[in-house]
């Protein structure tokens, strides 16, 4: 079938990317007879821009205007067959997309199942910074994916998944599409911990969830078969600057080369200096911040972070590229970083700087914030590391 979204994008050339055209189409499909003004409000675009998109889609024959904007038969067929909305429980979808809805009531059955499944998951390995999020948090992440238009008909990746977000996504899809043969979304999980991967595989097989698992050490580059395939990814990385940068870099490698794709990053609330370094990393990788939701994540027994963490929704841009593409040799986990003395070399002037409890800078984020003492550059390569007991 003809790709009406790409055709429209070619003619309109939106800075927001082609995904916004898809969102406009879906709004017309779900809310028949929607006004242009309301349509613009829903997709967060100025009315003239929404009008221009609408007119192009009317030219293609997928939309029509008659007491509001409607999808034509051709448009409905395109949305259902090509975008994956065929068989959708539209009533439930409408309720879940409304922020005022009590989703815990609507999805009480799923939450009950997840509570049991998350209780039975493998014990966390604190040496690799694993922690247990609550069932509500896992399902809340899946709902966020739906509301960001990154679930239905999409290829979704979980970069590490001790929180079973993949399972929450799978159950949500199962509820949205009562006839599971109609839904087209696929979920992939990459993780180094085979215990969690096997647990997820067993659940997926028993519940017929569209999940595929891959045992991968993120210190190594992703296999080519996983690169450039996905529409979004979730990650809850080690709460170090290095860990965040590595997990986000590997996720970016897996994303399609499009702007406007969402990245769902769960991370601890940090100091202003650490947050500044974090945001420098985002900018360096060409990512924009879509939204920061404080206290979004809740964890069991994670007193070190106050049992709460933030959700940072990032979006890809034309400049997006991974910071790390080769084998990763730096310290990764919190325990490793605290017990090492590391030497970094400035990529601009080749000055060597020692980082750690006995170094010139205590942390790599402190070094990046202040810049190289010689040239003020803030791009460094690890050249040596020493365990200090």
C-alpha positions, 0 to 999 in steps of 0.5 A: 500500500502507498505510504501516505505519511512519507508522501505528505512529509515530502510535500510539507517538510515538517521540522517535527519529523514524519511521526507527527503526521501519523499522530494526526491521522490516528487522531482523525481515526479515533475522534471522527469529526474532530475540528482542525483547532482541536487536532492542532491542540492534540498534536501540539502544533500551530493551527496553520501547520496542522491545516497544511498537513490536513490539506495534503492528506485530503489530496491523497484521499485518506482524509475528508472534511465535512463537519470536522475532519474524517478518515475516508475508507482508504484512510481507515484501511491504511491506518488499520492495515499499515499502522496496526490499528485494526482490531483495537478496542477503541473505547479502552484506548480512549480511556487510557489516553485520557490522563484523568482516567483511573488506569488502575481501575481500567487495568486492575486485572493486568496489575494483579497479574503483574504483581504476582509475576514481579514478585516471582522474578529472579533476585536482583544482582546489586553488583550490576546495579539491578533494583526492583521497580513496583508493578505499578511503575512497570505498567505506568511505563507501558502506558507512557509508551502508549500515550507517546504514540510509540506502542501500537504497531511499533518495534519496541526495545528494552535495553535491560529489563529486570523491571519486566517492562516488556511484559507490561507492554505485552499485557497492555497490547493484549488488552488493547487487541482482544484478538491478538492476531490483529496486533502488529507491535513487537517487543525485544529485550537485550540483557546480560542476565540470562535469569531474567531473559529466561523468566521473560521468555517463559512468561511470553510463551505462556501468555502469548506475548510478542516478546523476543529476548537476546543475551547481550553484553552492552560493553560490546557493540550491538549485533548488526541485525538489531541496529536501525530496527526500532521505534523507541526504547526503554532503559533503566541503566546504572546510575553512573554517567558512564552507565547512562551514556553506554545504555543510551548509546546502544539504544540509539544504535538500535533505533531507526534513523528518524527524528522524533523517536522517543527514548524512555530513560529512568534515572535517579534524582541527582545533584545539580552538577551531576544533572548538568553533566547528564544534560551535556551527554544528551546534547552531545548525542543530539537528543532533546528533552521532551519531558522530565517526570519527577518521582515517576518510578518507585522501587522496592527497598532502594533506600539509596535513591529514596525509593523514587526515580525520575522518568526522562523522555528524550527525542531524537533529532537530525543530529542524534548519534551514539556517543559510544560505538566501539567496545566499552572499557570504562567503569560502568557500575556504581561499585566499580566507579567508587573503587577505581582511580582512572586516568582520562586523556583530553581529546583536544590537547591530550592532557592526562587527568586523574579521576577518583577519590585520590584524583584531581577530580572526584567524578567524570561528571565533575571533570566534564562540567569544569572542562580540561584544566589546560584547554577547557575541552570536555571530551575525554577518553579513558586510558588507564584504570587502577583498583584502589581497594 
